[in-house]
Amino acid sequence: MADQNRDLDDVDPHDPGDGSSPVFRWRQAGRENLATRRQLRDMGLRPGGQEPVARIECRRGRRFAWLYPIGLAKPKLPMTLAKEAALDKAMAARQTCPGPCGRRYFHCLPLKTLGSCLECYDGTPADPSTYTTPPARHLLAA
């Protein structure tokens, strides 16, 4: 029975498994040449298609982040009008109430659980500073 348990390993599907990528504990990674995606973003950079070279773990390995070399990072791509329009459309879908009010809020609505804003769901009045008025409908297109 002990021989069978020796064959079972705890495997991370994202780790190459060959021991090539070192694992650092929280606050033990060298800051001068490695950075996480979020740190790269704050520097105006992106990984640029490169594979991570190390991993940093916290909370006893339950949470981790990949580390990328800063020297091989590329500049972030600029926001284009098409990207901005696509992001606004996606956020509008999460922020607009499908109920009778049709308001667009400044925060994401709980559409999976409630299906609408609180005012349409149970009558709780919404603070007017949390939403914008619904857009005017064009009568010419009707």
PyMOL commands that place a pseudoatom at each C-alpha (Angstrom):
pseudoatom trace, name=CA, resn=MET, resi=1, chain=A, elem=C, hetatm=0, pos=[0.000, 0.000, 0.000]
pseudoatom trace, name=CA, resn=ALA, resi=2, chain=A, elem=C, hetatm=0, pos=[2.856, 2.391, 0.754]
pseudoatom trace, name=CA, resn=ASP, resi=3, chain=A, elem=C, hetatm=0, pos=[4.288, 1.781, -2.743]
pseudoatom trace, name=CA, resn=GLN, resi=4, chain=A, elem=C, hetatm=0, pos=[1.034, 2.928, -4.338]
pseudoatom trace, name=CA, resn=ASN, resi=5, chain=A, elem=C, hetatm=0, pos=[0.995, 6.187, -2.349]
pseudoatom trace, name=CA, resn=ARG, resi=6, chain=A, elem=C, hetatm=0, pos=[4.559, 6.939, -3.405]
pseudoatom trace, name=CA, resn=ASP, resi=7, chain=A, elem=C, hetatm=0, pos=[3.406, 7.098, -7.045]
pseudoatom trace, name=CA, resn=LEU, resi=8, chain=A, elem=C, hetatm=0, pos=[0.916, 9.899, -6.313]
pseudoatom trace, name=CA, resn=ASP, resi=9, chain=A, elem=C, hetatm=0, pos=[2.335, 13.396, -6.588]
pseudoatom trace, name=CA, resn=ASP, resi=10, chain=A, elem=C, hetatm=0, pos=[0.826, 16.810, -6.050]
pseudoatom trace, name=CA, resn=VAL, resi=11, chain=A, elem=C, hetatm=0, pos=[1.285, 18.300, -9.531]
pseudoatom trace, name=CA, resn=ASP, resi=12, chain=A, elem=C, hetatm=0, pos=[0.822, 21.915, -10.573]
pseudoatom trace, name=CA, resn=PRO, resi=13, chain=A, elem=C, hetatm=0, pos=[-0.471, 21.888, -14.174]
pseudoatom trace, name=CA, resn=HIS, resi=14, chain=A, elem=C, hetatm=0, pos=[1.263, 25.212, -14.921]
pseudoatom trace, name=CA, resn=ASP, resi=15, chain=A, elem=C, hetatm=0, pos=[4.676, 24.239, -13.543]
pseudoatom trace, name=CA, resn=PRO, resi=16, chain=A, elem=C, hetatm=0, pos=[6.997, 22.637, -16.108]
pseudoatom trace, name=CA, resn=GLY, resi=17, chain=A, elem=C, hetatm=0, pos=[7.955, 20.094, -13.438]
pseudoatom trace, name=CA, resn=ASP, resi=18, chain=A, elem=C, hetatm=0, pos=[11.584, 19.849, -14.429]
pseudoatom trace, name=CA, resn=GLY, resi=19, chain=A, elem=C, hetatm=0, pos=[12.753, 22.040, -11.564]
pseudoatom trace, name=CA, resn=SER, resi=20, chain=A, elem=C, hetatm=0, pos=[13.770, 24.791, -13.947]
pseudoatom trace, name=CA, resn=SER, resi=21, chain=A, elem=C, hetatm=0, pos=[11.610, 27.461, -12.353]
pseudoatom trace, name=CA, resn=PRO, resi=22, chain=A, elem=C, hetatm=0, pos=[12.598, 28.404, -8.792]
pseudoatom trace, name=CA, resn=VAL, resi=23, chain=A, elem=C, hetatm=0, pos=[9.926, 29.008, -6.152]
pseudoatom trace, name=CA, resn=PHE, resi=24, chain=A, elem=C, hetatm=0, pos=[10.331, 31.930, -3.761]
pseudoatom trace, name=CA, resn=ARG, resi=25, chain=A, elem=C, hetatm=0, pos=[8.456, 32.513, -0.536]
pseudoatom trace, name=CA, resn=TRP, resi=26, chain=A, elem=C, hetatm=0, pos=[6.667, 35.814, 0.083]
pseudoatom trace, name=CA, resn=ARG, resi=27, chain=A, elem=C, hetatm=0, pos=[9.063, 38.803, 0.025]
pseudoatom trace, name=CA, resn=GLN, resi=28, chain=A, elem=C, hetatm=0, pos=[12.095, 36.635, -0.738]
pseudoatom trace, name=CA, resn=ALA, resi=29, chain=A, elem=C, hetatm=0, pos=[12.337, 37.113, -4.497]
pseudoatom trace, name=CA, resn=GLY, resi=30, chain=A, elem=C, hetatm=0, pos=[14.938, 39.474, -5.867]
pseudoatom trace, name=CA, resn=ARG, resi=31, chain=A, elem=C, hetatm=0, pos=[13.246, 42.740, -6.802]
pseudoatom trace, name=CA, resn=GLU, resi=32, chain=A, elem=C, hetatm=0, pos=[15.939, 44.029, -9.130]
pseudoatom trace, name=CA, resn=ASN, resi=33, chain=A, elem=C, hetatm=0, pos=[15.204, 41.857, -12.164]
pseudoatom trace, name=CA, resn=LEU, resi=34, chain=A, elem=C, hetatm=0, pos=[11.904, 39.955, -11.590]
pseudoatom trace, name=CA, resn=ALA, resi=35, chain=A, elem=C, hetatm=0, pos=[8.340, 41.252, -11.427]
pseudoatom trace, name=CA, resn=THR, resi=36, chain=A, elem=C, hetatm=0, pos=[4.768, 39.959, -11.432]
pseudoatom trace, name=CA, resn=ARG, resi=37, chain=A, elem=C, hetatm=0, pos=[2.272, 40.899, -14.146]
pseudoatom trace, name=CA, resn=ARG, resi=38, chain=A, elem=C, hetatm=0, pos=[0.771, 43.557, -11.891]
pseudoatom trace, name=CA, resn=GLN, resi=39, chain=A, elem=C, hetatm=0, pos=[4.183, 45.042, -11.124]
pseudoatom trace, name=CA, resn=LEU, resi=40, chain=A, elem=C, hetatm=0, pos=[5.021, 45.074, -14.832]
pseudoatom trace, name=CA, resn=ARG, resi=41, chain=A, elem=C, hetatm=0, pos=[1.727, 46.830, -15.557]
pseudoatom trace, name=CA, resn=ASP, resi=42, chain=A, elem=C, hetatm=0, pos=[2.534, 49.504, -12.963]
pseudoatom trace, name=CA, resn=MET, resi=43, chain=A, elem=C, hetatm=0, pos=[5.858, 50.075, -14.757]
pseudoatom trace, name=CA, resn=GLY, resi=44, chain=A, elem=C, hetatm=0, pos=[4.089, 50.454, -18.121]
pseudoatom trace, name=CA, resn=LEU, resi=45, chain=A, elem=C, hetatm=0, pos=[5.298, 47.027, -19.330]
pseudoatom trace, name=CA, resn=ARG, resi=46, chain=A, elem=C, hetatm=0, pos=[3.841, 43.627, -20.245]
pseudoatom trace, name=CA, resn=PRO, resi=47, chain=A, elem=C, hetatm=0, pos=[5.382, 40.131, -20.359]
pseudoatom trace, name=CA, resn=GLY, resi=48, chain=A, elem=C, hetatm=0, pos=[5.352, 40.202, -24.172]
pseudoatom trace, name=CA, resn=GLY, resi=49, chain=A, elem=C, hetatm=0, pos=[4.773, 36.488, -24.745]
pseudoatom trace, name=CA, resn=GLN, resi=50, chain=A, elem=C, hetatm=0, pos=[7.668, 35.268, -22.620]
pseudoatom trace, name=CA, resn=GLU, resi=51, chain=A, elem=C, hetatm=0, pos=[7.228, 32.373, -20.222]
pseudoatom trace, name=CA, resn=PRO, resi=52, chain=A, elem=C, hetatm=0, pos=[7.555, 32.971, -16.473]
pseudoatom trace, name=CA, resn=VAL, resi=53, chain=A, elem=C, hetatm=0, pos=[10.970, 32.165, -15.030]
pseudoatom trace, name=CA, resn=ALA, resi=54, chain=A, elem=C, hetatm=0, pos=[10.006, 31.802, -11.355]
pseudoatom trace, name=CA, resn=ARG, resi=55, chain=A, elem=C, hetatm=0, pos=[7.102, 31.707, -8.976]
pseudoatom trace, name=CA, resn=ILE, resi=56, chain=A, elem=C, hetatm=0, pos=[6.406, 33.505, -5.721]
pseudoatom trace, name=CA, resn=GLU, resi=57, chain=A, elem=C, hetatm=0, pos=[4.156, 31.831, -3.149]
pseudoatom trace, name=CA, resn=CYS, resi=58, chain=A, elem=C, hetatm=0, pos=[2.260, 33.090, -0.145]
pseudoatom trace, name=CA, resn=ARG, resi=59, chain=A, elem=C, hetatm=0, pos=[-0.167, 31.475, 2.291]
pseudoatom trace, name=CA, resn=ARG, resi=60, chain=A, elem=C, hetatm=0, pos=[1.734, 28.187, 2.315]
pseudoatom trace, name=CA, resn=GLY, resi=61, chain=A, elem=C, hetatm=0, pos=[1.601, 27.712, -1.430]
pseudoatom trace, name=CA, resn=ARG, resi=62, chain=A, elem=C, hetatm=0, pos=[-2.150, 28.218, -1.802]
pseudoatom trace, name=CA, resn=ARG, resi=63, chain=A, elem=C, hetatm=0, pos=[-1.682, 31.527, -3.626]
pseudoatom trace, name=CA, resn=PHE, resi=64, chain=A, elem=C, hetatm=0, pos=[1.090, 32.287, -6.057]
pseudoatom trace, name=CA, resn=ALA, resi=65, chain=A, elem=C, hetatm=0, pos=[2.142, 34.649, -8.819]
pseudoatom trace, name=CA, resn=TRP, resi=66, chain=A, elem=C, hetatm=0, pos=[4.429, 34.096, -11.775]
pseudoatom trace, name=CA, resn=LEU, resi=67, chain=A, elem=C, hetatm=0, pos=[7.580, 36.183, -12.040]
pseudoatom trace, name=CA, resn=TYR, resi=68, chain=A, elem=C, hetatm=0, pos=[8.878, 37.549, -15.343]
pseudoatom trace, name=CA, resn=PRO, resi=69, chain=A, elem=C, hetatm=0, pos=[12.273, 39.121, -16.139]
pseudoatom trace, name=CA, resn=ILE, resi=70, chain=A, elem=C, hetatm=0, pos=[11.955, 42.886, -16.405]
pseudoatom trace, name=CA, resn=GLY, resi=71, chain=A, elem=C, hetatm=0, pos=[14.682, 43.120, -19.049]
pseudoatom trace, name=CA, resn=LEU, resi=72, chain=A, elem=C, hetatm=0, pos=[12.690, 41.046, -21.562]
pseudoatom trace, name=CA, resn=ALA, resi=73, chain=A, elem=C, hetatm=0, pos=[9.368, 42.830, -20.954]
pseudoatom trace, name=CA, resn=LYS, resi=74, chain=A, elem=C, hetatm=0, pos=[7.842, 44.926, -23.724]
pseudoatom trace, name=CA, resn=PRO, resi=75, chain=A, elem=C, hetatm=0, pos=[5.981, 48.242, -23.475]
pseudoatom trace, name=CA, resn=LYS, resi=76, chain=A, elem=C, hetatm=0, pos=[2.239, 48.089, -22.944]
pseudoatom trace, name=CA, resn=LEU, resi=77, chain=A, elem=C, hetatm=0, pos=[0.154, 48.459, -26.076]
pseudoatom trace, name=CA, resn=PRO, resi=78, chain=A, elem=C, hetatm=0, pos=[-1.677, 51.790, -26.274]
pseudoatom trace, name=CA, resn=MET, resi=79, chain=A, elem=C, hetatm=0, pos=[-5.435, 51.921, -25.852]
pseudoatom trace, name=CA, resn=THR, resi=80, chain=A, elem=C, hetatm=0, pos=[-7.140, 52.333, -29.209]
pseudoatom trace, name=CA, resn=LEU, resi=81, chain=A, elem=C, hetatm=0, pos=[-10.626, 53.673, -29.859]
pseudoatom trace, name=CA, resn=ALA, resi=82, chain=A, elem=C, hetatm=0, pos=[-11.811, 50.195, -30.871]
pseudoatom trace, name=CA, resn=LYS, resi=83, chain=A, elem=C, hetatm=0, pos=[-10.491, 48.647, -27.632]
pseudoatom trace, name=CA, resn=GLU, resi=84, chain=A, elem=C, hetatm=0, pos=[-12.059, 51.417, -25.568]
pseudoatom trace, name=CA, resn=ALA, resi=85, chain=A, elem=C, hetatm=0, pos=[-15.421, 50.945, -27.311]
pseudoatom trace, name=CA, resn=ALA, resi=86, chain=A, elem=C, hetatm=0, pos=[-15.294, 47.174, -26.757]
pseudoatom trace, name=CA, resn=LEU, resi=87, chain=A, elem=C, hetatm=0, pos=[-14.464, 47.615, -23.047]
pseudoatom trace, name=CA, resn=ASP, resi=88, chain=A, elem=C, hetatm=0, pos=[-17.245, 50.160, -22.625]
pseudoatom trace, name=CA, resn=LYS, resi=89, chain=A, elem=C, hetatm=0, pos=[-19.725, 47.812, -24.290]
pseudoatom trace, name=CA, resn=ALA, resi=90, chain=A, elem=C, hetatm=0, pos=[-18.688, 44.946, -22.002]
pseudoatom trace, name=CA, resn=MET, resi=91, chain=A, elem=C, hetatm=0, pos=[-18.919, 47.121, -18.881]
pseudoatom trace, name=CA, resn=ALA, resi=92, chain=A, elem=C, hetatm=0, pos=[-22.281, 48.508, -19.990]
pseudoatom trace, name=CA, resn=ALA, resi=93, chain=A, elem=C, hetatm=0, pos=[-23.632, 44.954, -20.105]
pseudoatom trace, name=CA, resn=ARG, resi=94, chain=A, elem=C, hetatm=0, pos=[-22.564, 44.427, -16.468]
pseudoatom trace, name=CA, resn=GLN, resi=95, chain=A, elem=C, hetatm=0, pos=[-23.681, 47.854, -15.231]
pseudoatom trace, name=CA, resn=THR, resi=96, chain=A, elem=C, hetatm=0, pos=[-27.040, 48.336, -16.979]
pseudoatom trace, name=CA, resn=CYS, resi=97, chain=A, elem=C, hetatm=0, pos=[-30.214, 47.078, -15.327]
pseudoatom trace, name=CA, resn=PRO, resi=98, chain=A, elem=C, hetatm=0, pos=[-32.240, 44.824, -17.650]
pseudoatom trace, name=CA, resn=GLY, resi=99, chain=A, elem=C, hetatm=0, pos=[-35.340, 45.662, -15.575]
pseudoatom trace, name=CA, resn=PRO, resi=100, chain=A, elem=C, hetatm=0, pos=[-37.891, 48.388, -16.255]
pseudoatom trace, name=CA, resn=CYS, resi=101, chain=A, elem=C, hetatm=0, pos=[-35.650, 51.242, -15.041]
pseudoatom trace, name=CA, resn=GLY, resi=102, chain=A, elem=C, hetatm=0, pos=[-32.854, 50.593, -17.599]
pseudoatom trace, name=CA, resn=ARG, resi=103, chain=A, elem=C, hetatm=0, pos=[-30.338, 52.645, -15.596]
pseudoatom trace, name=CA, resn=ARG, resi=104, chain=A, elem=C, hetatm=0, pos=[-26.594, 52.293, -15.998]
pseudoatom trace, name=CA, resn=TYR, resi=105, chain=A, elem=C, hetatm=0, pos=[-24.867, 52.256, -12.627]
pseudoatom trace, name=CA, resn=PHE, resi=106, chain=A, elem=C, hetatm=0, pos=[-21.264, 53.175, -11.841]
pseudoatom trace, name=CA, resn=HIS, resi=107, chain=A, elem=C, hetatm=0, pos=[-20.743, 49.693, -10.333]
pseudoatom trace, name=CA, resn=CYS, resi=108, chain=A, elem=C, hetatm=0, pos=[-21.433, 46.172, -11.579]
pseudoatom trace, name=CA, resn=LEU, resi=109, chain=A, elem=C, hetatm=0, pos=[-24.890, 44.840, -10.772]
pseudoatom trace, name=CA, resn=PRO, resi=110, chain=A, elem=C, hetatm=0, pos=[-25.569, 41.424, -9.199]
pseudoatom trace, name=CA, resn=LEU, resi=111, chain=A, elem=C, hetatm=0, pos=[-27.221, 40.153, -12.382]
pseudoatom trace, name=CA, resn=LYS, resi=112, chain=A, elem=C, hetatm=0, pos=[-26.435, 36.478, -11.724]
pseudoatom trace, name=CA, resn=THR, resi=113, chain=A, elem=C, hetatm=0, pos=[-28.075, 36.464, -8.295]
pseudoatom trace, name=CA, resn=LEU, resi=114, chain=A, elem=C, hetatm=0, pos=[-30.790, 39.149, -8.505]
pseudoatom trace, name=CA, resn=GLY, resi=115, chain=A, elem=C, hetatm=0, pos=[-31.205, 39.643, -12.231]
pseudoatom trace, name=CA, resn=SER, resi=116, chain=A, elem=C, hetatm=0, pos=[-31.630, 43.418, -11.889]
pseudoatom trace, name=CA, resn=CYS, resi=117, chain=A, elem=C, hetatm=0, pos=[-30.792, 46.400, -9.684]
pseudoatom trace, name=CA, resn=LEU, resi=118, chain=A, elem=C, hetatm=0, pos=[-32.062, 46.506, -6.102]
pseudoatom trace, name=CA, resn=GLU, resi=119, chain=A, elem=C, hetatm=0, pos=[-34.767, 49.037, -6.925]
pseudoatom trace, name=CA, resn=CYS, resi=120, chain=A, elem=C, hetatm=0, pos=[-36.286, 46.815, -9.614]
pseudoatom trace, name=CA, resn=TYR, resi=121, chain=A, elem=C, hetatm=0, pos=[-35.757, 43.678, -7.500]
pseudoatom trace, name=CA, resn=ASP, resi=122, chain=A, elem=C, hetatm=0, pos=[-37.321, 44.669, -4.182]
pseudoatom trace, name=CA, resn=GLY, resi=123, chain=A, elem=C, hetatm=0, pos=[-38.104, 48.392, -4.356]
pseudoatom trace, name=CA, resn=THR, resi=124, chain=A, elem=C, hetatm=0, pos=[-35.060, 49.618, -2.391]
pseudoatom trace, name=CA, resn=PRO, resi=125, chain=A, elem=C, hetatm=0, pos=[-34.558, 53.194, -3.635]
pseudoatom trace, name=CA, resn=ALA, resi=126, chain=A, elem=C, hetatm=0, pos=[-31.260, 53.780, -5.428]
pseudoatom trace, name=CA, resn=ASP, resi=127, chain=A, elem=C, hetatm=0, pos=[-29.085, 56.776, -4.644]
pseudoatom trace, name=CA, resn=PRO, resi=128, chain=A, elem=C, hetatm=0, pos=[-29.165, 59.078, -7.709]
pseudoatom trace, name=CA, resn=SER, resi=129, chain=A, elem=C, hetatm=0, pos=[-25.387, 59.588, -7.461]
pseudoatom trace, name=CA, resn=THR, resi=130, chain=A, elem=C, hetatm=0, pos=[-24.793, 55.876, -8.200]
pseudoatom trace, name=CA, resn=TYR, resi=131, chain=A, elem=C, hetatm=0, pos=[-26.302, 55.772, -11.700]
pseudoatom trace, name=CA, resn=THR, resi=132, chain=A, elem=C, hetatm=0, pos=[-26.650, 57.720, -14.914]
pseudoatom trace, name=CA, resn=THR, resi=133, chain=A, elem=C, hetatm=0, pos=[-29.931, 58.390, -16.629]
pseudoatom trace, name=CA, resn=PRO, resi=134, chain=A, elem=C, hetatm=0, pos=[-30.917, 55.967, -19.399]
pseudoatom trace, name=CA, resn=PRO, resi=135, chain=A, elem=C, hetatm=0, pos=[-29.790, 57.115, -22.842]
pseudoatom trace, name=CA, resn=ALA, resi=136, chain=A, elem=C, hetatm=0, pos=[-32.401, 58.858, -24.979]
pseudoatom trace, name=CA, resn=ARG, resi=137, chain=A, elem=C, hetatm=0, pos=[-33.999, 56.634, -27.571]
pseudoatom trace, name=CA, resn=HIS, resi=138, chain=A, elem=C, hetatm=0, pos=[-33.723, 57.722, -31.169]
pseudoatom trace, name=CA, resn=LEU, resi=139, chain=A, elem=C, hetatm=0, pos=[-37.172, 58.002, -32.646]
pseudoatom trace, name=CA, resn=LEU, resi=140, chain=A, elem=C, hetatm=0, pos=[-35.879, 58.228, -36.211]
pseudoatom trace, name=CA, resn=ALA, resi=141, chain=A, elem=C, hetatm=0, pos=[-34.581, 54.654, -36.172]
pseudoatom trace, name=CA, resn=ALA, resi=142, chain=A, elem=C, hetatm=0, pos=[-37.875, 53.214, -34.938]
for i in range(1, 142): cmd.bond("trace and resi %d" % i, "trace and resi %d" % (i + 1))
show_as sticks, trace
zoom trace
